[in-house]
Amino acid sequence: MRVLARSLCWVTAHREGRLIGFVNVAWDGGLHAFLLDTAVHPDCARQGVGTALVEHAVRESARLGAGWLHVDHEPHLEGFYSRCGFSGTRAGLLRLR
């Protein structure tokens, strides 16, 4: 897949041989990486899977040389990402389509 080819890393979670979670870390080729597509199967929500995925992605991103890890998220996920160590920042957004 083209998107994964441009990733710094991606992390999966499995339970009983079944994929239950995923997160992709895109990379600009320099110091900045971007946490994308964090997803956990609804049957596994609120069991620490998302937190474990993000924590692993953070460690791998640092190990692979990223200096900053960014995440954009919906307002209802503020608490989740804050507990994962992210702080709020102001960012601009331009819709292209």
Number of C-alpha atoms within 10 A of each C-alpha: 5 6 9 12 9 14 18 21 18 20 17 18 18 11 9 6 7 8 12 19 22 20 21 24 26 23 18 12 12 10 13 15 25 19 23 17 15 19 17 21 13 9 8 13 13 10 10 10 20 24 16 16 21 21 15 15 22 20 11 17 25 14 10 11 14 20 12 13 18 14 16 14 13 6 7 8 10 15 12 13 18 11 10 15 11 14 12 10 8 4 6 4 5 5 4 4 3
